[in-house]
Amino acid sequence: MPNKVLETKNLNAYYGDFQALFEVSIDLFEGEIIAIIGANGAGKSTFMRSVTGLIDRIDNEINYKGLSIKGLRADEIAKKGLAMVPEGRKLFPSLSVEENLLIGGQIKRLGPWKLNTVYELFPDLYDKRNIPSNLLSGGQQQMAAIGRALMSNPDVILFDEISLGLAPIIIKSIYQNLPKVIQKGMSAIIVEQDISKALEISDRVYCLQEGRIALFGESKQLTRQEISKAYFGI
Amino acid sequence: MNKEYEILQSSKVSRASGFIAIFLIIFLFFAPWWAGRADIRLLSEIFLYLSLASLWNLLAGYCGLVSVGQQAFVGLGGYLLFALTIFSGFNPFAAILVSGILGALISLPVAFLIFRLRGAYFAIGTWVVAEVFRLSFAQIQSLGGGSGSSLPVGIVKSIASSKAMRESLTYWMILGLTVFILLSVYLILRSRRGIALIAIRDNELASQSLGINILRSKLFVYVVTAGLTTILGGLIFLQKLRISPDAAFNVNDWTAFVIFIVVIGGIGTIEGPIIGVLVFFILRETLADLGSIYLIMLGFVAIFVMIRAPKGIWGFVSSKYNIELFPLSRKLKEIKGE
């Protein structure tokens, strides 16, 4: 059985006094892809932000490779090998495409990902490498955001709303490339509103509803009916 | 595809700018032989403001640390020069260098306080710190208290045998420091740390989640800026030979004018403060006789530039003609490929 790389135990997260996550326990194994689905406001992004150290107030444990990362700063967590492709891409508009990629490489973790390999994965980025990142199309920005995260050679990569705001053809292209990313030995968590895409790409799926896990299981074994019930709460 | 790449950081224009800059520095080095004393004083003042503006630009334009309290370190530098020379017998130039180290050290507890504040509160916090410095130095009677004091004649004469030589030495030190500051800012911004600073300015959360230590990056810039501003303060008051709390910690002279220079020149660019300082001194030299109308006109110029060219004069020129005299961005060149 593969090793557990990431584990949250009864995770609670808060924005001020507002509790956004309630006892969320999620496991991620080496080489595995899990999908987190749920309606708007279900807590998917909050979960990602909690794991990557971007939320100050959380309760209970987050373990990465058997060690607690709760209370660590986001940069300390990133250096341990957790990278996030944030919702809305969040590229740095003052920097060119390749500078955005170089920022990802600042951590200097060893691994297969460097400029060459990222450009091989996304040839479009090579052609646009010198232009400011805010001049890229939505799809190219998503590629740059994925490339930037890969440049840190993470062991776990988190994709937050990977297809949000993108044209179907771009989404298809990005999903076609994802197995190439994961094949390099990484584990991944994908937050996705498109249920069919999430089920297609992932090994297991967790469905969040109002900050709680409403359903989880093997992606291929869950029925549409079960998912719809957990997703919409009806 | 199996390609190899080389990262380039220069262009023909930037190399030409570099050569012109070197030529200009050599030309300015010989100013004591071709310029009059009034011109030397004016050039010194221009260089001091250029240095202050470049440091403030690094702080606010690249790190988002909008300080309106940099006069704290200018005044501190001036007072440390007086204190170290009068009470500890330091040579004035050595005192200025030591004051830079002390300024950097003092900035650490200051940073501990003001880094807890964000945005406008940070700006106000820095001003409050500067006022605390001003009020504290006004209490030191041995340095003249509220009315200030002059540098003793013996110390002034220890700098050089003649007045002309003293002014030339001070000018060269100011010129050297200005070159050092511009070069340092440029090299910092071209380094990996520089890209990180720009990334932090663009999006703190995203840069943090990519492994950039925000606090350390900002603290580094704040401490370096404070140390160098303290040195500049020492040089400013070595020229003036007299110090008082109101002159040393003057928000207009050491921060408002500096912000004006950076904003009209182009915040967040290396070239901006250079353009800004030229515009500022052209306006000052031609309009200063008009008294308070001069300050009103400065305000109008600032408002006009902010409306017509929000990125400053250089930002406008740079985006229109796509040129960078001192490029910070990297370009990738394919050197081998299948």
Interface residues (C-beta under 8 A of the other chain):
Chain A: T52 G53 L54 R73 A74 D75 I77 A78 K79 A83 M84 P86 K90 L91 F92 P93 S94 L95 S96 E98 E99 L102 I103 G104 Q106 I107 L115 N116 Y119 E120 P123 R129 N130 R148 A149 S152
Chain B: M1 N2 K3 E4 Y5 I7 R192 I195 A196 I198 A199 R201 D202 N203 L205 A206 S207 Q208 S209 L210 G211 I212 N213 I214 G268 S329 R330 K331 L332
